[in-house]
Amino acid sequence: MSYEAEKMAALAQDMYTVHVEREHGQLGIERLREVLKAVHSIYYGKRSPKSFPDGLLIFATLDPEFQPLDTSGSIEISKPVELKRMGTGAVVQVLGERSLRVWPREAIDWRQLVEHAIVYLFDATNRPEDGPSEAIALPSGLREIDNPNGYPSALAPPTFWNLEEALDYYTGSLAASSTCPTLREAWARESQNRHLVLCNKPERRMRRSLAAHLRSSVRDTMSVRVDEEQNVSETEPVDIEVSWSMVGHIALIEIKWLGQSLNEAGDDLGTKYADARAREGASQLANYLDECHERHPKHEINGYLIVFDARRRGVKTWEPEVVSKQDAWHYRDREIDYRDSIPQRQDFQSPRRLYLEPRIAM
């Protein structure tokens, strides 16, 4: 056998399908297909893996007549979208082509099933020493599902993960130093060289900057759209809506800014926002989420509060002036005081503070 052939054979031995067939034969392969079909229908049918922070276990028994779990406390569903009724974790038994039985996640340990069923596991909280985050469980142990894309799940569309990666990049590489030309326009003309005072109503430029970045970076994830000022409320639109039409996922992004801006005439200091403005944004976003859930009850919806933090200490005029580096950088490491304004709900993601750095040497 050549070196290349040996290498390919070794890779094949590591594939979980090989181990399934070795331990359960052709029947195991058939049940594996049923399990993976159910995984696909759930992940592409309105619930992403990240909506199961307490884990997801899906199994199909080798003998369809065998029932390893007490059915009390479970529900039978015919559509994956009905999993929305379940909480942050679930155990799912594949009963047939269009039928699933669902228990709370703590219903059983995978080790109790592996002799009689093909079991899929997802646990994004796993550390390397705990085992793989996504695997097929067998009597011989967990067989990790090959994951070349690097996302927590290899079997799901990376919608929200892809969005969050794009937000991370924007935060660190574009927003911090106002690298984006559109975001650079958010600074008052006379203060542009030092980034101390914002222009009048800078949120429009911030929104355009972030939306443009998302349009160019949130790609290859099933028909994605990035729209500005979408009406999820009768009185006020959310700043940015990202939607994946093929999988029914929606992200609502509410933008707030902190700092000092010019007045409407552009000849003096105007609006000044501090932490309370971010707290208002949290309440606003929670209301948007409620209204969006009412309009799209079959969609998975996540909310993101993005705060552009341009706070400076000691700025008394918009015109060129001397500001110490201590005052200019005073808020760099001062997190926003949200107090009790962040709702404890699964669809409200941790707020992101985008600190806009001054152009004054530290």
C-alpha positions in Angstrom: 0.0 0.0 0.0 1.4 3.4 -0.9 1.9 6.2 1.6 -1.1 8.1 0.2 -3.3 5.0 0.4 -2.2 4.4 4.0 -2.9 8.0 4.9 -6.4 7.8 3.4 -7.1 4.5 5.1 -6.0 5.9 8.5 -8.4 8.9 8.0 -11.2 6.5 7.1 -10.6 4.6 10.3 -11.1 7.8 12.3 -14.5 8.5 10.8 -17.4 7.9 13.2 -19.3 5.9 10.5 -16.6 3.3 10.5 -17.0 2.8 14.2 -20.8 2.7 14.1 -20.7 -0.1 11.5 -18.0 -2.0 13.4 -20.0 -1.9 16.6 -23.6 -2.1 15.4 -23.3 -3.4 11.8 -25.5 -2.3 8.9 -28.5 -1.7 11.2 -26.4 0.8 13.1 -25.7 2.7 9.8 -29.4 2.8 9.0 -30.2 4.2 12.4 -27.3 6.6 12.1 -28.9 8.0 8.9 -32.2 8.5 10.8 -30.5 10.3 13.7 -28.5 12.6 11.3 -31.7 13.3 9.4 -33.4 14.4 12.6 -30.3 16.5 13.6 -30.5 18.2 10.2 -34.3 18.8 10.5 -33.9 20.4 13.9 -30.9 22.6 13.0 -32.4 23.7 9.7 -35.9 23.8 11.1 -35.9 26.9 13.3 -33.5 25.9 16.2 -29.7 26.4 16.1 -27.3 24.5 18.3 -26.6 27.6 20.3 -30.2 27.6 21.5 -29.4 24.4 23.4 -26.8 25.7 25.9 -27.7 22.8 28.2 -27.0 20.3 25.5 -28.9 18.2 23.0 -29.1 14.4 22.8 -30.8 12.7 19.8 -31.1 8.9 19.6 -32.8 6.1 17.6 -33.0 2.6 19.1 -31.7 -0.3 17.1 -35.0 -2.1 17.8 -37.8 0.3 17.0 -40.0 -1.5 19.6 -37.6 -1.0 22.4 -38.3 2.0 24.7 -35.4 2.8 27.1 -37.0 5.8 28.7 -40.2 6.4 30.7 -42.4 8.4 28.4 -44.0 10.4 31.3 -42.8 13.9 31.2 -42.2 13.8 27.5 -44.0 15.2 24.5 -44.4 13.8 21.0 -44.0 16.2 18.1 -44.3 16.0 14.4 -42.4 19.1 13.4 -38.9 20.3 14.6 -40.3 23.8 15.0 -42.3 22.5 18.0 -39.0 22.1 19.8 -39.4 25.9 20.5 -41.6 24.8 23.4 -38.7 23.0 25.0 -36.1 24.8 27.1 -32.4 25.1 26.9 -31.7 21.4 26.5 -33.4 18.3 25.2 -33.3 14.6 24.8 -35.0 13.6 21.5 -35.9 10.1 20.4 -36.4 9.5 16.6 -39.7 7.5 16.3 -40.2 7.5 12.6 -40.1 9.6 9.5 -42.0 12.5 10.9 -42.2 11.8 14.7 -40.0 12.7 17.6 -40.4 12.2 21.4 -38.8 14.9 23.6 -37.7 15.0 27.2 -35.8 17.6 29.2 -32.0 17.3 28.8 -31.4 15.7 32.2 -33.7 12.7 31.4 -30.8 10.3 30.7 -27.1 9.9 30.4 -25.8 8.8 27.0 -24.0 5.8 28.6 -27.4 4.3 29.4 -28.3 4.2 25.7 -25.3 3.2 23.7 -25.8 -0.6 23.8 -29.3 -0.2 22.3 -29.3 2.9 20.3 -27.3 5.3 18.0 -26.8 8.5 19.9 -25.8 12.0 18.8 -24.5 14.5 21.4 -24.0 18.2 21.3 -22.5 20.1 24.2 -20.9 23.4 23.3 -19.7 23.9 26.9 -17.4 20.9 26.8 -13.7 21.6 27.5 -11.1 19.5 25.6 -10.6 17.3 28.7 -14.4 16.6 28.8 -14.5 15.2 25.3 -15.7 16.5 21.9 -18.5 19.1 21.8 -20.2 17.1 19.0 -20.0 13.3 18.7 -21.7 10.0 18.1 -21.8 7.9 21.3 -20.9 4.2 21.1 -20.2 1.5 23.6 -16.5 2.1 23.1 -16.9 5.8 23.8 -17.4 9.1 22.0 -16.5 9.4 18.4 -16.0 13.1 17.4 -17.8 14.3 14.3 -15.3 15.6 11.9 -15.5 19.4 11.9 -13.3 21.1 9.3 -15.2 24.5 9.4 -14.1 25.2 13.0 -17.6 26.1 14.2 -19.0 24.4 17.3 -21.3 22.2 15.1 -20.3 20.7 11.8 -24.0 19.7 11.1 -25.7 23.1 11.4 -25.7 26.3 9.3 -23.3 28.7 11.1 -25.8 31.6 11.1 -25.4 33.2 14.5 -21.9 32.0 15.0 -21.0 33.6 11.7 -22.7 36.8 12.7 -20.9 36.9 16.0 -17.5 36.3 14.3 -18.3 39.3 12.1 -19.1 41.4 15.1 -15.9 40.4 16.8 -13.9 41.4 13.8 -15.7 44.7 13.5 -15.2 45.5 17.2 -11.4 44.8 17.2 -10.3 45.7 13.7 -12.7 48.4 12.4 -14.5 50.2 15.2 -11.7 50.6 17.7 -9.6 52.9 15.5 -12.5 54.0 13.3 -10.8 52.3 10.3 -14.1 52.2 8.4 -14.4 55.4 6.3 -18.1 55.6 7.1 -17.5 55.3 10.8 -14.8 58.0 10.5 -17.5 60.4 9.4 -19.2 60.0 12.7 -16.6 62.3 14.3 -17.1 66.1 14.4 -15.0 67.7 11.7 -12.8 69.8 13.9 -12.2 66.8 16.2 -11.5 64.2 13.6 -7.8 64.1 14.1 -8.2 63.2 17.8 -11.7 61.5 17.9 -13.0 63.4 20.9 -16.5 64.7 19.8 -19.0 63.0 17.6 -21.0 64.8 14.8 -24.7 65.6 15.3 -26.8 62.4 15.2 -23.9 60.0 14.6 -26.0 56.9 14.9 -26.9 56.9 11.2 -23.2 56.6 10.2 -22.6 54.0 12.8 -25.5 51.9 11.5 -24.4 52.3 7.9 -20.8 51.3 8.8 -21.8 48.2 10.7 -24.5 47.1 8.2 -22.0 47.5 5.3 -19.5 45.3 7.2 -22.1 42.6 7.9 -23.2 42.5 4.2 -19.7 41.8 3.2 -18.8 39.3 5.9 -21.9 37.3 6.9 -21.9 35.1 3.8 -22.3 31.5 2.8 -25.0 30.9 5.4 -28.2 30.2 3.5 -29.6 33.3 1.8 -28.6 36.0 4.3 -30.1 39.5 4.2 -28.9 42.6 6.1 -31.5 45.3 6.3 -31.4 48.7 8.1 -34.3 50.2 10.1 -36.7 47.3 9.9 -40.1 47.8 11.5 -40.5 45.2 14.2 -42.3 47.8 16.3 -45.3 50.0 15.4 -43.5 53.1 16.7 -39.8 52.6 16.1 -37.7 50.4 13.8 -34.8 48.2 15.0 -31.5 49.5 13.6 -30.3 46.3 11.7 -32.1 43.1 11.0 -30.1 40.1 9.8 -32.2 37.2 8.4 -31.5 33.8 7.0 -34.6 32.9 5.0 -33.7 29.3 4.3 -33.4 28.4 8.0 -35.8 30.9 9.7 -33.2 32.6 11.9 -33.4 36.4 12.6 -30.9 38.6 14.4 -32.1 42.0 15.7 -29.3 44.6 16.3 -30.0 47.7 18.3 -27.3 50.4 18.2 -26.7 53.0 20.9 -23.8 55.5 21.3 -22.2 57.1 24.3 -20.2 60.3 24.5 -20.6 63.9 23.4 -21.9 65.1 20.0 -22.4 68.4 18.3 -25.7 70.3 18.3 -27.9 70.4 15.2 -26.3 73.7 14.0 -22.9 72.2 14.3 -21.4 75.1 16.2 -21.4 73.9 19.8 -21.6 70.8 22.0 -25.0 69.1 21.9 -26.3 65.8 23.1 -24.4 63.9 25.7 -25.1 60.2 26.5 -23.8 58.1 29.4 -24.6 54.6 30.8 -28.3 55.3 31.1 -28.5 55.4 27.3 -27.2 51.9 27.0 -29.8 50.8 29.6 -32.5 52.3 27.5 -31.2 50.3 24.6 -31.5 47.0 26.5 -35.1 47.7 27.4 -35.8 48.8 23.8 -34.3 45.6 22.3 -36.2 43.4 24.7 -39.5 44.9 23.5 -38.4 44.5 19.9 -37.7 40.8 20.5 -41.1 40.3 22.1 -42.8 41.9 19.1 -40.7 40.0 16.6 -41.5 36.7 18.3 -45.2 37.6 17.9 -44.8 38.3 14.2 -42.6 35.3 13.5 -43.5 32.6 16.0 -41.8 29.8 14.1 -38.4 31.6 13.8 -35.5 31.5 16.1 -34.7 35.1 17.0 -31.7 36.6 18.8 -31.1 40.2 19.9 -27.8 42.0 20.0 -27.2 45.4 21.7 -24.2 47.1 20.2 -22.9 50.2 22.1 -20.4 52.6 20.4 -18.6 54.0 23.3 -17.0 57.4 22.6 -17.0 58.7 26.1 -14.2 61.2 27.0 -13.6 63.1 30.2 -13.0 66.8 30.4 -14.2 67.8 26.9 -15.6 71.3 27.1 -15.7 72.4 23.5 -15.9 70.8 20.1 -13.2 73.1 18.7 -9.5 72.1 18.9 -8.4 72.1 22.5 -5.9 70.4 24.8 -7.2 67.2 26.4 -4.9 65.2 28.5 -4.2 61.6 27.5 -5.6 60.5 30.9 -8.9 62.3 30.2 -9.0 61.1 26.6 -8.5 57.4 27.5 -10.4 57.6 30.8 -13.2 55.3 29.8 -11.2 52.7 27.9 -11.5 50.0 30.6 -14.7 51.3 32.3 -17.5 49.0 31.5 -21.0 50.2 31.1 -23.2 50.1 34.2 -26.2 48.2 33.1 -27.4 47.6 36.7 -30.5 45.3 36.4 -31.4 46.3 32.9 -30.2 43.2 31.0 -33.1 40.7 30.8 -32.4 37.1 31.8 -33.7 35.5 28.6 -32.1 33.1 26.2 -32.7 35.3 23.1 -30.9 38.4 24.5 -27.2 38.1 23.8 -24.5 39.7 26.0 -24.2 43.4 25.0 -21.2 44.4 23.1 -19.2 47.6 23.9 -17.3 49.0 20.9 -14.8 51.4 22.5 -13.9 54.1 20.0 -10.3 55.0 20.7 -9.1 58.6 20.8 -6.2 59.6 18.6 -4.1 60.8 21.4 -1.0 58.8 22.4 -1.3 57.0 25.7 
